[in-house]
Amino acid sequence: MSQMLALVLVVGILFIGDLVSTRTNAWIPSVFVSAVLFIIGYWTFFPKEIVSIAGVPPVVATLMIYLLITNMGTLLSLKQLKEQWKTVLISLSGILGIIVVLFGIGTFLFGIETIIVAIPALVGGIVSALIMSEGAANAGLTTLSVFAIVIYVMQGFAGYPLTSVVLKKEGKSLLEKIRKGELTIAGQTSTAKEEPKEELKMFRNMPAKYNTDYFKLFRLAFVGFLAYLVSTLLAPIVTISPFVLCLLFGIIAGSIGFLESNVLQKANSFGICIMVLMLFVFDALKNSTPSMIMEILYPLVGTIVIGVIGMYIFSFIIGKILKVSKNMAFAVSLTALYGFPADYIITNEVIKSLTEDEKEREVLTSHMLPPMLVGGFISVTIVSVIIAGIFVGFL
């Protein structure tokens, strides 16, 4: 197969996934559609190395992971996290619920290695699933390598409908208060206005024309290199994944003004990075067989169901303590199953379905959207990468 034909096929699959997701308002996740098409391709006429043939060998994908995780760190606003401290605690409690219940019950049902691979993939996004998939493959656990990707692909099917149901209950409750005059718009608009002030403090006096795409990428790569360097220097003392350090160093670099927020998008490179990473994710499915998928099915359903139960129990308890409604607490913890942009899409869809009144929608948005976004950011972007960096060492 020629390189360009391979590229057309694999990118075409990603497009079809996006198309179906858009048409169904994200009820059918794009990753599920893409994964199914890749599996069909591998089981029929795709060469096993189609992703590498298309120009995405593993070494390129690893590079993109470094850049994307460091970029994730620059998105962290410490001020916003302080304002949403209850959300942070609820999100962490939901993840703790998954860990406790899966280790407590899931270990006996599915085995310790399955649970070690399942947890980071279940509470995270592409990056944590990929870290666990690679770790399992390096440990010779081929089935579990595929399992990590399949969990990432399927977890949205549990998260999307459940989130929609509990957010609708929360929204109806809030609407009653709005119509009784008990609830108004929260005064959080100042945060959005202040956000642009976060600039490149270290390069404040540099003319903007010199801040080219290459300079942005150079600084991002330099921060990623520092994370890698520190991880190798610490290796004789303690094993820390360079990806975890990339996240930490990205936060620091953004805070001190060495990197701008969301630097990859500003360097016009985010789309190509995500495309490369997604192709590498689906590349892990090349080793799947029909019998392997059937073998994975039982632990797949089991870990997701048990994990969600653990999430509900712990979020319910912390919600009671913090005086947050059980529906909002559960919705926030569920963001661990999909993250951004699904948390944004689902919340807006629910709000639109509840009322036609623009003022009511505005009040609902101010109360429901910030916790959902922060919850997804904490779980998928930060905690899942840290957990994956720790758990991969156990394989």
C-alpha positions as CSV (number, residue, x, y, z in Angstrom):
1,M,0.0,0.0,0.0
2,S,1.3,3.5,-0.9
3,Q,1.9,6.0,1.9
4,M,-0.7,8.5,0.5
5,L,-3.4,5.8,0.2
6,A,-2.7,4.7,3.7
7,L,-3.0,8.3,4.9
8,V,-6.3,8.9,3.0
9,L,-7.8,5.7,4.6
10,V,-6.8,6.4,8.2
11,V,-7.6,10.1,8.2
12,G,-10.9,9.3,6.4
13,I,-11.8,7.0,9.3
14,L,-11.2,9.8,11.8
15,F,-13.4,12.1,9.7
16,I,-16.2,9.6,9.6
17,G,-16.0,9.2,13.4
18,D,-16.3,13.0,13.8
19,L,-19.1,13.2,11.3
20,V,-21.2,10.5,13.2
21,S,-20.5,12.2,16.5
22,T,-21.5,15.6,15.3
23,R,-24.7,14.3,13.7
24,T,-25.7,12.5,17.0
25,N,-24.7,15.4,19.3
26,A,-21.9,13.2,20.7
27,W,-24.3,10.4,21.8
28,I,-22.3,8.1,19.6
29,P,-18.6,8.9,20.4
30,S,-16.3,9.5,17.4
31,V,-13.7,7.2,19.0
32,F,-16.1,4.3,19.0
33,V,-17.0,4.7,15.3
34,S,-13.3,5.1,14.4
35,A,-12.3,2.1,16.5
36,V,-15.0,-0.1,14.9
37,L,-13.8,0.9,11.4
38,F,-10.2,0.3,12.2
39,I,-11.0,-3.1,13.6
40,I,-13.0,-4.0,10.5
41,G,-10.1,-2.7,8.4
42,Y,-7.5,-4.8,10.2
43,W,-9.7,-7.9,10.0
44,T,-10.1,-7.4,6.2
45,F,-7.7,-5.6,3.9
46,F,-5.6,-3.2,6.1
47,P,-1.9,-4.0,6.4
48,K,-1.0,-4.3,10.1
49,E,1.4,-1.4,9.8
50,I,-1.0,0.9,8.0
51,V,-0.5,3.7,10.6
52,S,3.3,3.6,10.2
53,I,3.0,3.4,6.4
54,A,0.9,6.5,6.6
55,G,3.8,8.3,8.2
56,V,3.1,7.9,12.0
57,P,5.7,5.5,13.5
58,P,5.7,5.0,17.3
59,V,8.6,7.5,17.7
60,V,6.5,10.3,16.2
61,A,3.5,9.5,18.4
62,T,5.8,9.6,21.5
63,L,7.0,13.0,20.5
64,M,3.3,14.2,20.2
65,I,2.6,12.8,23.7
66,Y,5.4,15.0,25.2
67,L,4.1,18.1,23.4
68,L,0.4,17.5,24.2
69,I,0.8,16.8,27.9
70,T,3.1,19.8,28.3
71,N,0.5,21.8,26.5
72,M,-2.2,20.4,28.9
73,G,-0.3,21.9,31.8
74,T,-0.5,25.4,30.3
75,L,-4.3,25.2,30.4
76,L,-4.4,25.0,34.2
77,S,-5.7,28.2,35.8
78,L,-5.0,28.1,39.6
79,K,-7.5,30.9,40.2
80,Q,-10.3,29.0,38.6
81,L,-9.4,25.9,40.6
82,K,-9.5,27.9,43.8
83,E,-13.0,29.2,42.9
84,Q,-14.2,25.6,42.2
85,W,-12.5,23.9,45.2
86,K,-15.6,21.8,45.9
87,T,-15.7,20.6,42.3
88,V,-12.0,19.6,42.6
89,L,-12.7,17.5,45.8
90,I,-15.8,15.9,44.2
91,S,-13.8,15.0,41.1
92,L,-11.0,13.5,43.2
93,S,-13.5,11.6,45.3
94,G,-15.1,10.0,42.3
95,I,-11.7,8.8,41.0
96,L,-10.9,7.5,44.5
97,G,-14.2,5.6,44.4
98,I,-13.2,3.9,41.2
99,I,-9.8,3.0,42.5
100,V,-11.1,1.6,45.9
101,V,-14.0,-0.4,44.5
102,L,-12.1,-1.8,41.5
103,F,-9.2,-2.9,43.7
104,G,-11.6,-4.1,46.4
105,I,-13.9,-6.1,44.1
106,G,-12.5,-6.1,40.6
107,T,-9.2,-7.7,41.6
108,F,-11.0,-10.9,42.6
109,L,-13.1,-11.0,39.5
110,F,-10.7,-10.0,36.8
111,G,-7.1,-10.2,38.2
112,I,-4.7,-7.5,39.5
113,E,-3.1,-6.8,36.1
114,T,-6.4,-6.1,34.4
115,I,-7.4,-3.7,37.1
116,I,-4.0,-1.9,37.0
117,V,-4.5,-1.3,33.3
118,A,-8.3,-0.5,33.6
119,I,-8.2,2.2,36.2
120,P,-6.1,4.9,34.4
121,A,-7.8,4.2,31.1
122,L,-11.2,4.5,32.8
123,V,-10.6,7.8,34.6
124,G,-8.7,9.4,31.7
125,G,-8.5,10.3,28.1
126,I,-6.3,9.4,25.2
127,V,-3.0,10.0,26.9
128,S,-3.6,7.8,30.0
129,A,-5.1,5.0,27.8
130,L,-2.1,5.2,25.5
131,I,0.4,5.1,28.4
132,M,-1.2,2.0,29.8
133,S,-1.5,0.3,26.4
134,E,2.2,0.9,25.7
135,G,3.1,-0.3,29.2
136,A,1.0,-3.5,28.8
137,A,2.6,-4.1,25.3
138,N,6.1,-3.7,26.7
139,A,5.3,-6.1,29.5
140,G,4.2,-8.7,26.9
141,L,0.5,-8.4,27.9
142,T,-1.0,-8.1,24.3
143,T,-4.6,-8.6,25.3
144,L,-4.4,-6.0,28.0
145,S,-2.7,-3.6,25.6
146,V,-5.8,-3.8,23.4
147,F,-8.0,-3.7,26.6
148,A,-6.7,-0.3,27.6
149,I,-7.7,1.2,24.2
150,V,-11.1,-0.5,24.1
151,I,-12.0,0.9,27.6
152,Y,-11.1,4.3,26.4
153,V,-13.3,3.8,23.3
154,M,-16.3,2.4,25.3
155,Q,-16.4,4.3,28.5
156,G,-18.4,7.2,27.0
157,F,-21.4,4.9,26.4
158,A,-21.7,4.7,30.2
159,G,-20.8,8.3,30.9
160,Y,-22.9,10.2,28.3
161,P,-26.5,8.9,29.1
162,L,-25.9,8.9,32.8
163,T,-24.6,12.4,32.8
164,S,-27.5,13.6,30.7
165,V,-30.0,12.0,33.1
166,V,-28.5,13.4,36.3
167,L,-27.9,16.9,34.8
168,K,-31.6,17.0,33.7
169,K,-32.6,16.2,37.3
170,E,-30.3,18.9,38.6
171,G,-31.5,21.4,35.9
172,K,-35.2,20.9,36.8
173,S,-34.4,21.4,40.4
174,L,-32.5,24.6,39.6
175,L,-35.3,25.8,37.4
176,E,-37.8,25.6,40.2
177,K,-35.5,27.8,42.3
178,I,-35.1,30.2,39.4
179,R,-38.8,30.6,39.0
180,K,-39.3,31.2,42.7
181,G,-36.6,33.9,42.6
182,E,-34.2,31.9,44.8
183,L,-31.4,31.6,42.2
184,T,-29.6,34.2,40.1
185,I,-26.5,34.3,37.9
186,A,-23.4,33.6,39.9
187,G,-20.9,36.5,39.7
188,Q,-18.1,34.6,37.9
189,T,-17.9,36.7,34.7
190,S,-14.8,38.5,36.1
191,T,-12.7,35.4,35.7
192,A,-13.4,35.2,31.9
193,K,-12.5,38.9,31.5
194,E,-9.2,38.5,33.5
195,E,-8.1,35.5,31.6
196,P,-6.4,37.4,28.7
197,K,-4.0,39.1,31.2
198,E,-2.1,35.8,31.5
199,E,0.6,36.6,29.0
200,L,4.3,35.7,28.3
201,K,5.7,37.5,31.3
202,M,9.3,36.4,30.6
203,F,9.1,37.8,27.1
204,R,7.0,40.8,27.8
205,N,9.5,43.2,26.1
206,M,10.0,41.0,23.0
207,P,8.3,42.3,19.9
208,A,5.3,40.1,19.0
209,K,6.7,39.5,15.4
210,Y,9.5,37.4,16.9
211,N,7.1,35.1,18.7
212,T,6.7,32.8,15.7
213,D,5.2,29.4,15.5
214,Y,8.7,27.9,15.6
215,F,9.6,29.9,18.8
216,K,6.4,28.7,20.4
217,L,7.2,25.1,19.5
218,F,10.9,25.5,20.6
219,R,9.8,26.6,24.1
220,L,7.3,23.8,24.3
221,A,9.8,21.2,23.2
222,F,12.4,22.7,25.7
223,V,10.0,22.3,28.6
224,G,9.2,18.7,27.5
225,F,13.0,18.0,27.3
226,L,13.5,19.3,30.9
227,A,10.8,17.0,32.1
228,Y,12.5,14.0,30.3
229,L,15.9,15.1,31.7
230,V,14.6,15.3,35.3
231,S,12.9,11.9,35.0
232,T,16.2,10.3,33.9
233,L,18.2,12.1,36.6
234,L,15.7,10.9,39.3
235,A,15.6,7.3,37.9
236,P,18.3,5.9,40.3
237,I,16.4,7.3,43.3
238,V,12.7,7.2,42.2
239,T,10.9,6.2,39.0
240,I,8.7,9.0,37.8
241,S,7.1,8.9,34.4
242,P,8.4,11.8,32.2
243,F,4.8,12.4,31.1
244,V,3.8,13.2,34.7
245,L,6.7,15.7,34.9
246,C,5.6,17.1,31.5
247,L,2.3,18.0,33.1
248,L,3.9,19.6,36.1
249,F,6.5,21.5,34.1
250,G,3.8,22.7,31.7
251,I,1.9,24.2,34.7
252,I,5.0,25.8,36.0
253,A,6.1,27.2,32.6
254,G,2.6,28.6,32.1
255,S,2.5,30.2,35.6
256,I,5.9,31.9,35.3
257,G,5.2,33.2,31.8
258,F,7.6,31.0,29.8
259,L,4.7,29.4,27.8
260,E,1.4,30.9,26.8
261,S,-1.8,29.1,27.6
262,N,-2.7,26.5,25.0
263,V,0.5,27.1,23.1
264,L,0.0,24.3,20.6
265,Q,-3.1,25.9,19.2
266,K,-1.4,29.2,19.0
267,A,1.4,27.6,17.1
268,N,-1.2,26.2,14.7
269,S,-0.1,22.6,15.6
270,F,-2.8,21.2,17.9
271,G,-4.9,19.6,15.1
272,I,-2.0,17.6,13.6
273,C,-0.7,16.6,17.1
274,I,-4.2,15.2,18.0
275,M,-4.5,13.4,14.6
276,V,-1.1,11.7,15.0
277,L,-2.0,10.7,18.6
278,M,-5.4,9.3,17.6
279,L,-3.9,7.3,14.8
280,F,-1.4,5.8,17.2
281,V,-4.2,5.0,19.7
282,F,-6.0,3.0,17.0
283,D,-2.7,1.4,15.9
284,A,-2.9,-0.6,19.1
285,L,-6.0,-2.4,17.8
286,K,-4.0,-4.1,15.0
287,N,-3.3,-7.0,17.4
288,S,-6.9,-7.6,18.2
289,T,-8.7,-10.7,17.0
290,P,-12.4,-11.7,17.2
291,S,-11.5,-14.2,20.1
292,M,-9.6,-11.5,21.9
293,I,-12.5,-9.0,21.7
294,M,-14.8,-11.7,23.2
295,E,-12.2,-12.4,25.9
296,I,-12.1,-8.6,26.7
297,L,-15.9,-8.2,26.8
298,Y,-16.5,-9.6,30.3
299,P,-13.8,-7.5,32.1
300,L,-14.7,-4.5,30.0
301,V,-18.4,-4.4,31.0
302,G,-17.5,-5.4,34.6
303,T,-14.9,-2.8,35.2
304,I,-17.0,0.0,33.8
305,V,-20.1,-1.0,35.8
306,I,-18.2,-1.5,39.1
307,G,-16.2,1.7,38.5
308,V,-19.3,3.8,38.0
309,I,-20.9,2.3,41.2
310,G,-17.8,3.2,43.2
311,M,-17.8,6.7,41.6
312,Y,-21.5,7.2,42.6
313,I,-21.0,6.1,46.2
314,F,-17.9,8.3,46.9
315,S,-19.3,11.4,45.1
316,F,-22.6,11.0,47.0
317,I,-20.7,11.0,50.3
318,I,-18.5,14.0,49.5
319,G,-21.5,15.8,48.1
320,K,-23.4,15.4,51.4
321,I,-20.3,16.7,53.3
322,L,-19.9,19.7,51.0
323,K,-23.6,20.3,50.7
324,V,-23.6,19.8,46.9
325,S,-26.7,18.0,45.4
326,K,-26.2,14.3,44.7
327,N,-27.0,14.9,41.0
328,M,-24.4,17.6,40.5
329,A,-21.8,15.7,42.5
330,F,-22.4,12.5,40.4
331,A,-22.4,14.5,37.1
332,V,-19.0,16.1,38.0
333,S,-17.5,12.8,38.9
334,L,-18.8,11.3,35.6
335,T,-16.7,13.7,33.6
336,A,-13.8,11.4,34.3
337,L,-15.3,9.1,31.7
338,Y,-15.0,11.5,28.8
339,G,-13.7,15.0,29.7
340,F,-13.6,18.0,27.3
341,P,-15.3,18.7,24.9
342,A,-18.0,16.1,25.7
343,D,-18.7,17.7,29.2
344,Y,-19.3,21.0,27.5
345,I,-21.5,19.6,24.7
346,I,-23.7,17.4,27.0
347,T,-24.2,20.3,29.6
348,N,-25.3,22.7,26.8
349,E,-27.5,20.2,25.2
350,V,-29.3,19.5,28.5
351,I,-29.7,23.2,29.3
352,K,-31.2,23.8,25.8
353,S,-33.7,20.9,26.3
354,L,-34.9,22.2,29.7
355,T,-36.0,25.7,28.8
356,E,-36.4,28.2,25.9
357,D,-36.0,31.2,28.1
358,E,-32.5,32.8,27.5
359,K,-32.3,34.3,31.0
360,E,-33.0,30.9,32.6
361,R,-30.5,29.2,30.3
362,E,-27.9,31.8,31.4
363,V,-28.5,31.1,35.0
364,L,-28.4,27.3,34.5
365,T,-25.2,27.7,32.5
366,S,-23.5,29.8,35.2
367,H,-24.3,27.1,37.8
368,M,-23.8,23.9,35.9
369,L,-21.1,24.5,33.2
370,P,-18.1,25.7,35.3
371,P,-18.2,22.7,37.7
372,M,-18.5,20.3,34.7
373,L,-15.5,21.8,32.9
374,V,-13.3,21.9,36.0
375,G,-14.3,18.4,36.9
376,G,-13.3,17.1,33.4
377,F,-10.1,19.0,33.5
378,I,-9.0,17.7,36.9
379,S,-9.8,14.1,36.2
380,V,-9.0,13.6,32.6
381,T,-6.2,16.1,32.1
382,I,-4.3,16.0,35.4
383,V,-5.1,13.1,37.7
384,S,-5.4,10.4,35.1
385,V,-2.0,11.2,33.7
386,I,-0.5,11.0,37.2
387,I,-2.2,7.7,38.0
388,A,-1.1,6.3,34.6
389,G,2.5,7.3,35.3
390,I,2.4,5.5,38.6
391,F,0.4,2.4,37.6
392,V,2.4,1.7,34.5
393,G,5.3,1.0,36.8
394,F,3.4,-1.9,38.4
395,L,3.1,-3.9,35.1
